[in-house]
Structure formats: C-alpha cells, structure tokens
Amino acid sequence: MTEAEETLKPEPAPDVDALEQEGEIAADYLEGLLDIADLDGDIDMDVEGDRAVVSVVGIKGDDLVGPGGEVLEALQELTRLAVHRQTGERSRLMLDVGGYRERRRTELTKLGTDIAADVKRSGEPKSLQPMTPFERKIVHDAVAAAGLRSESEGEEPRRFVVVLPA
C-alpha cells in the first residue's frame, strides 16, 4: 500500500461499547471519590466521537475544578488511571465538573477568533499564555476556522499557541 493510500484509509469506527464501559468505570470511580469527600453531585455519561465523556453535575463550588482547571485536570488523570487499571487500555476519557469545560470552550473559541482577527490586521504572529492540550486544541480549531494557521511551541506544562499570519 502506498503512503497516499495509507493516508486515505478511513479511520476505524470507535468501539462504542468499550467507550461506554470506560464511562461506567469512570462513573463508579468518581462516585466513590464524591462519597469520600462528602460532596453531592450526579454523574452523566456520554460518548462524543471517539471518547467517553463523564460529567459531574449539580455540584456546588469550584473545589473540584481549582484555579485554571488544575484540580479538574488532576481528577481526569486519576480517573483515566482507574479506567486503565480495569481495562488494560489507555483511556482518552474527558471529565467535566459543573460545566467548566463547556464554559472554557466558549471562552477559548472567542479568544482564538479574536487573536486571529488581530493577527490578520497586524500581520504579526501572536503568542498566547500556556494552556493544556484540551485548551490548545480549541484555540487551534478557532484559528483555523478564521482562515489562519497556528502551532504549539514550548514544553509541557508551559506549552502555548502561536497564531501565524497568512
């Protein structure tokens, strides 16, 4: 098979049953954590594209999100580890608490669109603050939708997006 044919091969369809199982394992793990922390919250599970999405809803306060989503990121990694321990497979599970990720997605889409407009006007590249991979992806998508190119630079956890002129 040539490289061009390899590139054109369709992506395999996500295994929805396996993703739903990831969500179930994650939900059980998170319910245990909520019980230990004596926090009230409900767990919603979904599959979006090729990943399980688990949300803790109806929770008061930002204790499980933390400044800049740091606690949420840590909880997501712990939850992924719990899933991996039971399935033996690496998980790309996405965790949200109290709608934080959706609010952040809206903010970052606007940021990406606004920065792209600034770069178009000035013709100068613009660097943003360090972001998580989730946040960088949203900005890259918004910049691409605005017709410009962007790239990530730096090393984790200080990796950031640079928006480039056309």
Secondary structure, 3 states (H helix, E strand, C coil): CCHHHHHHCCCCCCCHHHHHHHHHHHHHHHHHHHHHHCCCCEEEEEEECCEEEEEEECCCCCCCCCHHHHHHHHHHHHHHHHHHHHHCCCCCCEEEECCHHHHHHHHHHHHHHHHHHHHHHHCCCEEEEECCHHHHHHHHHHHHHCCCEEEEECCCCCCEEEEECC
